[in-house]
Amino acid sequence: MAINIIAQNKKAKHDYEILEKFEAGIVLTGAEVKALRAKRANLQDSYCRFIRGELFLMNAHIAHLETASKHFTPDTRAPRKLLLHKKELEKLYVKVHKEGLTIVPLMIYFNEQNRAKTSIAIARGKKLHDKRADLKEKTLDREAKQAMKNRSY
């Protein structure tokens, strides 16, 4: 499975406990696809929201390329519709509105068929002590790997 990752939301794994992942298509204009191919996207501070029964990617920054179109300058942080199957949308809607969970985008990428996709996840916000425990575990892991690497035989 060869995917071309365009943008990742690294802070999502730090701030949220990821419960379940989904793959969704994105409705884009031609200029936005060109910008994604040039890796001009950022998922920092982005989130997903239901608007009239449809799921939208909010606050994701896809830059405008100067070479694309000179007639208009689109909104770089415009809401972008996410494409999912009806059953997946219903499942996400129940999780968000009944259980109080949130939907966060994890990354934007091109799949094998060169289609722009986004990986989204149902997530639960972490408490401060959970974040500290994760950082401590990551630091210990890194130190152990470093010790194994520097170990002489």
C-alpha positions in Angstrom: 0.0 0.0 0.0 1.9 3.0 -1.3 0.4 6.3 -0.1 1.8 9.8 -0.5 1.3 11.7 2.7 0.7 15.4 2.2 0.0 16.7 5.8 -0.2 15.1 9.2 -1.8 16.3 12.4 0.8 15.2 14.9 -0.8 17.1 17.8 -3.9 14.9 17.5 -2.2 11.9 18.9 -0.9 13.9 21.7 -4.2 15.6 22.6 -6.6 12.8 21.9 -7.0 9.1 22.6 -7.7 7.6 19.1 -10.6 5.1 19.3 -11.4 4.3 15.7 -10.1 5.4 12.3 -11.9 6.0 9.0 -10.9 7.0 5.5 -12.8 9.7 3.8 -12.7 11.4 0.4 -12.5 15.2 0.2 -14.4 17.5 -2.2 -11.7 19.8 -3.7 -11.3 22.2 -6.6 -8.6 21.7 -9.2 -6.4 24.4 -7.7 -6.6 22.8 -4.3 -5.5 19.4 -5.8 -2.6 21.1 -7.4 -1.7 22.7 -4.0 -1.9 19.3 -2.3 0.4 17.8 -4.9 2.9 20.5 -4.0 2.4 19.6 -0.4 1.0 23.0 0.5 -1.4 21.9 3.3 -1.6 22.1 7.1 -3.9 20.3 9.5 -2.9 22.2 12.6 -6.0 23.3 14.6 -8.4 21.5 12.1 -11.4 19.5 13.2 -14.5 17.9 11.7 -18.1 19.0 12.2 -21.5 17.9 11.1 -23.5 20.5 9.1 -27.0 19.5 8.1 -26.2 15.8 8.2 -23.0 16.1 6.2 -19.4 15.9 7.6 -17.1 18.8 6.9 -13.4 19.4 7.4 -13.0 22.7 9.1 -10.0 25.1 9.5 -7.7 22.9 7.4 -5.3 25.2 5.5 -4.7 24.4 1.8 -2.6 27.2 0.3 -3.4 28.9 -3.0 -0.8 28.4 -5.7 0.1 31.5 -7.7 0.4 29.3 -10.8 -3.2 27.9 -10.5 -5.6 30.7 -11.2 -5.3 34.5 -11.2 -9.0 35.3 -11.5 -9.9 34.7 -7.9 -8.3 34.0 -4.6 -10.1 31.2 -2.7 -10.5 31.0 1.1 -7.6 28.8 2.2 -9.4 27.7 5.3 -12.8 27.1 3.7 -14.9 24.1 5.0 -14.4 21.1 2.8 -17.0 18.3 2.5 -15.9 14.8 3.5 -17.2 11.8 1.6 -18.2 8.7 3.6 -20.7 5.9 3.2 -24.1 6.6 4.8 -23.6 3.9 7.5 -20.3 5.4 8.5 -21.8 8.9 8.7 -24.6 7.6 10.9 -22.1 5.8 13.2 -20.0 9.0 13.5 -23.1 11.1 14.2 -24.1 8.8 17.0 -20.7 8.8 18.6 -20.4 12.6 18.5 -23.9 13.6 19.6 -24.7 10.8 22.0 -21.4 9.8 23.5 -19.7 13.2 23.4 -16.7 12.1 21.4 -15.0 14.2 18.7 -13.8 13.6 15.2 -10.2 14.7 14.4 -8.4 14.6 11.0 -5.1 12.7 11.3 -3.7 13.2 7.8 -4.3 14.1 4.2 -2.8 11.8 1.5 -3.1 10.5 -2.0 -3.9 6.8 -2.2 -2.8 4.3 -4.9 -5.4 5.6 -7.4 -4.1 9.2 -6.9 -7.2 10.3 -5.1 -7.0 12.8 -2.3 -8.1 11.2 1.0 -8.2 12.1 4.6 -7.8 9.9 7.6 -10.2 10.8 10.4 -10.6 9.3 13.8 -13.2 9.2 16.6 -11.3 10.4 19.6 -11.6 11.2 23.3 -9.7 14.2 24.7 -6.8 13.3 27.0 -6.4 14.7 30.5 -3.2 16.5 31.5 -1.9 13.6 33.5 -2.5 11.2 30.5 -0.4 13.5 28.3 2.4 13.5 30.9 2.4 9.7 31.2 2.6 9.4 27.4 5.6 11.8 27.2 7.3 10.0 30.0 6.8 6.6 28.3 8.0 8.0 25.0 11.1 9.5 26.6 11.9 6.2 28.4 11.5 4.3 25.1 13.8 6.7 23.3 16.5 6.4 26.0 16.3 2.6 25.9 16.7 2.5 22.2 19.7 4.9 22.4 21.3 2.7 25.1 20.9 -0.4 22.9 22.4 1.5 20.0 25.4 2.7 21.9 26.0 -0.6 23.6 29.3 -2.2 22.8 29.8 -5.9 22.5 
